[in-house]
Amino acid sequence: MSESQPKITAYLKTYCGWSEGVRAIMRKYGLEFEEKDIIKNPAFRWEMEQRSGQPLSPCVEIDGEMLADVSGEEVEAWMVENGKIEKSETEADAPTDSACSDEEHEAMARGEIPGGKVKFLDE
């Protein structure tokens, strides 16, 4: 395993099952990472597309290696296979390989999030 913490940049959506799965892996292993919210900052979406060569998220760059359109589960597997972390059997605190639930999609469509409301720019 690498002695130093890997340099990680994650291009994530504010509210997204896939993005939360990536965050859950970072929390599970206590990894520091730079989160670039592609919804709140469109420049980060452009940067992600330029760096990954495609428009789908999440994308996670680890020590200069871009993992495009990945789940938390895939990020964890890649880091284990490449000696960035040692596999832990501890459960993540959120699903690491799933989209948002239908209920979450419906809440987002209404502009709601758990614990509050989202204000969209066109409102």
Residue pairs with C-beta under 8 A, 6 or more apart in sequence:
1 83
1 84
1 85
1 86
2 83
2 84
5 31
5 32
6 31
6 62
6 63
6 79
6 84
6 85
7 62
7 63
7 64
8 26
8 31
8 32
8 33
8 34
8 60
8 61
8 62
8 63
9 33
9 34
9 36
9 60
9 61
10 19
10 22
10 23
10 26
10 33
10 34
10 35
10 36
10 58
10 59
10 60
10 61
11 36
11 38
11 44
11 45
11 47
11 48
11 52
11 57
11 58
11 59
11 60
11 61
12 19
12 22
12 23
12 35
12 36
12 37
12 38
12 57
12 58
13 19
13 37
13 38
13 39
13 57
13 58
14 37
14 39
14 40
14 118
15 39
15 100
15 104
15 108
15 113
15 118
16 57
16 58
16 99
16 100
17 95
17 98
17 99
17 100
17 101
17 104
18 57
18 58
18 71
18 72
18 98
18 99
19 57
19 58
20 72
20 94
20 95
21 58
21 71
21 72
21 73
21 92
21 94
21 95
21 96
21 97
21 98
22 58
22 60
22 70
22 71
22 72
22 75
22 96
23 35
23 72
23 94
24 72
24 92
24 93
24 94
24 95
24 96
25 31
25 72
25 73
25 75
25 76
25 92
25 96
26 32
26 33
27 92
27 93
28 76
28 88
28 90
28 91
28 92
28 93
29 76
29 79
29 85
29 88
31 85
33 60
36 44
36 47
36 48
37 44
38 44
38 45
38 48
38 57
39 45
45 55
45 57
48 57
48 59
49 55
51 59
51 61
51 66
52 59
52 66
52 68
52 69
53 68
54 68
54 69
56 68
56 69
57 69
58 69
58 70
58 71
59 66
59 67
59 68
59 69
59 70
60 66
60 67
60 70
60 75
61 67
62 75
62 78
62 79
62 82
62 84
63 84
65 82
67 74
67 75
67 78
70 78
71 96
71 97
71 98
72 92
72 96
72 97
73 96
73 97
74 97
76 85
76 87
76 96
78 84
79 85
80 86
80 87
100 108
107 113
107 114
108 118
111 117
111 118
111 119
111 120
111 123
112 118
